[in-house]
Amino acid sequence: MVLLNRVVEFDGNNLVAEMTVRNDSLFGNEKEVPAWVGIEYMAQAIGAYAGIKSKLAGEPIKLGYLLGTRRFSSNVASFVAGTELTINVKVIIQDDKLGAFDCQILGDGIEVSANLTVYQPPLDIKLKGRS
């Protein structure tokens, strides 16, 4: 599932993406989506960041996992369908497997923030039951 509409800015430590809250979201109803779904928006922006970095390095795009969220704060309970949001993610610390990102979602009267921790396993890892 891809919830972001576009990446508007990227550099070695930051990514800015934009999206429109959809009225057919799996997470809400035709009128609104709960603000905690912003964690998924942030995670997808981090995924876009990692994907762009991999492509620029000539590497394949790898699978990533959200490990945790800290300091989630939102001034709204939900996002109204049709609302335009800007998602900002900034590297706090990152190595070849783990990363921590400072994330922010902004919109008209909307301020959501959190720190997300993510994991990206090596490509050669074998998952149980898969070849």
Residue pairs with C-beta under 8 A, 6 or more apart in sequence:
1 26
2 44
3 19
3 22
3 25
3 40
3 41
3 44
4 17
4 18
4 19
4 41
4 44
4 45
4 48
4 87
5 17
5 18
5 19
5 20
6 17
6 18
6 19
7 15
7 16
7 17
7 48
7 52
8 16
8 17
8 18
8 86
9 15
9 16
10 16
10 49
10 52
12 53
13 90
13 91
14 49
14 88
14 89
14 90
14 91
15 45
15 46
15 48
15 49
15 52
15 88
15 89
16 86
16 87
16 88
17 44
17 45
17 48
17 86
17 87
17 89
18 84
18 85
18 86
18 87
19 41
19 84
19 85
19 87
20 82
20 83
20 84
20 85
21 32
21 33
21 79
21 80
21 81
21 82
21 83
21 85
22 33
22 81
23 30
23 31
23 81
23 82
24 30
25 33
25 37
25 81
27 33
27 34
27 37
27 40
28 34
28 37
28 78
28 79
28 81
30 81
31 80
31 81
32 78
32 79
32 80
32 81
33 78
33 79
33 81
34 77
34 78
34 79
35 74
35 76
35 77
35 78
35 79
35 112
36 72
36 74
37 79
38 74
38 79
38 105
38 112
38 114
39 66
39 69
39 72
39 114
39 116
41 85
41 87
41 105
42 87
42 89
42 101
42 103
42 105
42 114
42 116
43 66
43 116
43 118
44 87
45 87
45 88
45 89
45 103
46 64
46 89
46 99
46 101
46 103
46 116
46 118
47 64
49 89
49 101
50 61
50 62
50 64
50 99
50 118
50 120
51 61
54 60
54 61
54 62
55 61
60 123
62 120
62 121
62 122
62 123
63 120
63 121
64 118
64 119
64 120
65 118
65 119
65 120
65 121
66 116
66 117
66 118
67 98
67 117
67 118
67 119
68 116
68 117
69 114
69 115
69 116
69 117
70 114
70 115
70 116
70 117
71 113
71 114
71 115
72 112
72 113
72 114
73 111
73 112
73 113
73 114
74 111
74 112
74 113
75 109
75 110
75 111
75 112
76 109
76 110
76 112
79 85
79 107
79 110
83 107
83 108
83 110
84 107
84 108
85 105
85 106
85 107
85 110
86 105
86 106
86 107
87 103
87 104
87 105
88 103
88 104
88 105
88 106
89 101
89 102
89 103
89 116
90 101
90 102
90 103
91 99
91 100
91 101
92 99
92 100
92 101
92 102
92 115
93 99
93 100
94 100
96 120
96 122
97 119
97 120
97 121
97 122
98 117
98 118
98 119
98 120
99 117
99 118
99 119
99 120
100 115
100 116
100 117
100 118
101 115
101 116
101 117
101 118
102 113
102 115
103 113
103 114
103 115
103 116
104 111
104 112
104 113
105 111
105 112
105 113
106 112
